């Protein structure tokens, strides 16, 4: 922490099961984490920076004062993990957050039949988003990502090899 500028930064690395500290997290974080599962906790490393509120006796609004200055850069690696029960053999990505915007520039996940590569950007202030993907995956594996009404549609198709798909949407 720089006392004069109130700029704070830290670096960390961990590989413990963050679900074990769920009682310390807010409801939104717990809800977000509930989409992920793993046999072995992922390895997370990163750097966080922010400017602390002014040094006064007043009780600061930590979120309102610090969130606009928050910066995050990190890397996540996992094996035998899942997102909404869609299993992945491996997953890795970098993650960045600055100026109210998230950026996942290089997600790579592997499955027995292929890979999932994507880039994602989301601006929390404007709700703008960008998603670019290149995948080769068994469509049956994606059923948990669809609503119940849409899931039977995947049963109409059978593939001898996993199809490839690429695209982007905003």
KOLRO-294869 format. One record per residue (C-alpha): y, x, z; residue in three letters. Coordinates in steps of 0.05 Angstrom, whole numbers, padded with zeros to 5 digits. Layout:
KOLRO-294869
> Y  X  Z  ALA;
...
END
This chain:
KOLRO-294869
> 00000  00000  00000  UNK;
> 00068  00026  -00019  UNK;
> 00111  00004  00040  UNK;
> 00177  00006  00001  UNK;
> 00154  -00033  -00060  UNK;
> 00099  -00074  -00024  UNK;
> 00053  -00057  -00083  UNK;
> -00019  -00058  -00060  UNK;
> -00081  -00037  -00097  UNK;
> -00154  -00025  -00081  UNK;
> -00218  -00006  -00116  UNK;
> -00286  -00032  -00097  UNK;
> -00359  -00032  -00117  UNK;
> -00412  -00078  -00089  UNK;
> -00481  -00104  -00103  UNK;
> -00493  -00154  -00047  UNK;
> -00508  -00228  -00056  UNK;
> -00438  -00260  -00054  UNK;
> -00471  -00328  -00041  UNK;
> -00483  -00302  00030  UNK;
> -00408  -00301  00043  UNK;
> -00396  -00370  00012  UNK;
> -00371  -00399  00079  UNK;
> -00313  -00349  00075  UNK;
> -00293  -00372  00004  UNK;
> -00254  -00433  -00017  UNK;
> -00286  -00494  -00049  UNK;
> -00266  -00474  -00120  UNK;
> -00298  -00406  -00113  UNK;
> -00362  -00435  -00084  UNK;
> -00365  -00486  -00141  UNK;
> -00355  -00431  -00193  UNK;
> -00408  -00386  -00161  UNK;
> -00458  -00444  -00160  UNK;
> -00465  -00438  -00236  UNK;
> -00496  -00368  -00229  UNK;
> -00562  -00344  -00200  UNK;
> -00599  -00279  -00198  UNK;
> -00662  -00246  -00171  UNK;
> -00624  -00182  -00155  UNK;
> -00549  -00187  -00141  UNK;
> -00505  -00161  -00197  UNK;
> -00467  -00097  -00191  UNK;
> -00392  -00109  -00190  UNK;
> -00339  -00055  -00193  UNK;
> -00265  -00064  -00201  UNK;
> -00193  -00053  -00184  UNK;
> -00145  -00105  -00155  UNK;
> -00070  -00100  -00149  UNK;
> -00015  -00145  -00124  UNK;
> 00055  -00143  -00094  UNK;
> 00055  -00167  -00022  UNK;
> 00107  -00217  00003  UNK;
> 00172  -00190  00033  UNK;
> 00166  -00159  00102  UNK;
> 00198  -00213  00145  UNK;
> 00179  -00253  00206  UNK;
> 00173  -00316  00163  UNK;
> 00105  -00342  00145  UNK;
> 00098  -00327  00070  UNK;
> 00064  -00372  00020  UNK;
> 00013  -00319  00001  UNK;
> -00014  -00354  -00060  UNK;
> 00053  -00373  -00090  UNK;
> 00083  -00304  -00077  UNK;
> 00024  -00259  -00095  UNK;
> -00012  -00296  -00151  UNK;
> 00041  -00281  -00204  UNK;
> 00034  -00207  -00188  UNK;
> -00042  -00205  -00183  UNK;
> -00079  -00159  -00230  UNK;
> -00154  -00149  -00235  UNK;
> -00198  -00104  -00277  UNK;
> -00272  -00100  -00267  UNK;
> -00342  -00094  -00294  UNK;
> -00404  -00135  -00278  UNK;
> -00476  -00117  -00293  UNK;
> -00537  -00160  -00278  UNK;
> -00611  -00164  -00292  UNK;
> -00655  -00225  -00288  UNK;
> -00596  -00271  -00278  UNK;
> -00578  -00341  -00303  UNK;
> -00519  -00384  -00319  UNK;
> -00533  -00458  -00305  UNK;
> -00607  -00441  -00307  UNK;
> -00603  -00408  -00375  UNK;
> -00639  -00342  -00361  UNK;
> -00617  -00274  -00385  UNK;
> -00656  -00209  -00381  UNK;
> -00591  -00169  -00376  UNK;
> -00517  -00185  -00375  UNK;
> -00456  -00141  -00374  UNK;
> -00382  -00148  -00386  UNK;
> -00313  -00125  -00368  UNK;
> -00264  -00175  -00337  UNK;
> -00189  -00173  -00334  UNK;
> -00137  -00218  -00302  UNK;
> -00062  -00209  -00308  UNK;
> -00001  -00254  -00316  UNK;
> -00043  -00316  -00304  UNK;
> -00093  -00301  -00360  UNK;
> -00167  -00283  -00358  UNK;
> -00198  -00239  -00411  UNK;
> -00273  -00226  -00419  UNK;
> -00271  -00178  -00479  UNK;
> -00343  -00157  -00487  UNK;
> -00397  -00200  -00455  UNK;
> -00467  -00180  -00477  UNK;
> -00528  -00217  -00452  UNK;
> -00600  -00206  -00475  UNK;
> -00658  -00254  -00478  UNK;
> -00729  -00243  -00505  UNK;
> -00710  -00272  -00573  UNK;
> -00641  -00241  -00582  UNK;
> -00571  -00229  -00556  UNK;
> -00509  -00267  -00536  UNK;
> -00443  -00232  -00550  UNK;
> -00376  -00264  -00537  UNK;
> -00303  -00254  -00522  UNK;
> -00264  -00304  -00481  UNK;
> -00191  -00313  -00462  UNK;
> -00161  -00367  -00418  UNK;
> -00089  -00376  -00395  UNK;
> -00087  -00413  -00329  UNK;
> -00014  -00431  -00337  UNK;
> -00018  -00463  -00406  UNK;
> -00092  -00482  -00410  UNK;
> -00096  -00445  -00476  UNK;
> -00164  -00413  -00490  UNK;
> -00200  -00373  -00543  UNK;
> -00275  -00363  -00551  UNK;
> -00309  -00320  -00603  UNK;
> -00385  -00314  -00604  UNK;
> -00443  -00283  -00641  UNK;
> -00511  -00306  -00615  UNK;
> -00584  -00305  -00632  UNK;
> -00619  -00350  -00582  UNK;
> -00672  -00404  -00578  UNK;
> -00633  -00470  -00578  UNK;
> -00683  -00498  -00527  UNK;
> -00657  -00447  -00477  UNK;
> -00587  -00477  -00482  UNK;
> -00608  -00547  -00460  UNK;
> -00579  -00538  -00389  UNK;
> -00510  -00526  -00420  UNK;
> -00510  -00594  -00454  UNK;
> -00501  -00663  -00423  UNK;
> -00564  -00703  -00412  UNK;
> -00549  -00749  -00471  UNK;
> -00544  -00690  -00519  UNK;
> -00606  -00652  -00495  UNK;
> -00657  -00693  -00535  UNK;
> -00621  -00673  -00600  UNK;
> -00648  -00602  -00592  UNK;
> -00719  -00629  -00593  UNK;
> -00708  -00650  -00666  UNK;
> -00708  -00577  -00688  UNK;
> -00762  -00524  -00688  UNK;
> -00750  -00452  -00709  UNK;
> -00800  -00396  -00723  UNK;
> -00747  -00346  -00702  UNK;
> -00684  -00357  -00662  UNK;
> -00626  -00377  -00707  UNK;
> -00563  -00335  -00710  UNK;
> -00495  -00367  -00701  UNK;
> -00424  -00340  -00699  UNK;
> -00357  -00371  -00694  UNK;
> -00294  -00381  -00654  UNK;
> -00254  -00437  -00627  UNK;
> -00187  -00446  -00593  UNK;
END
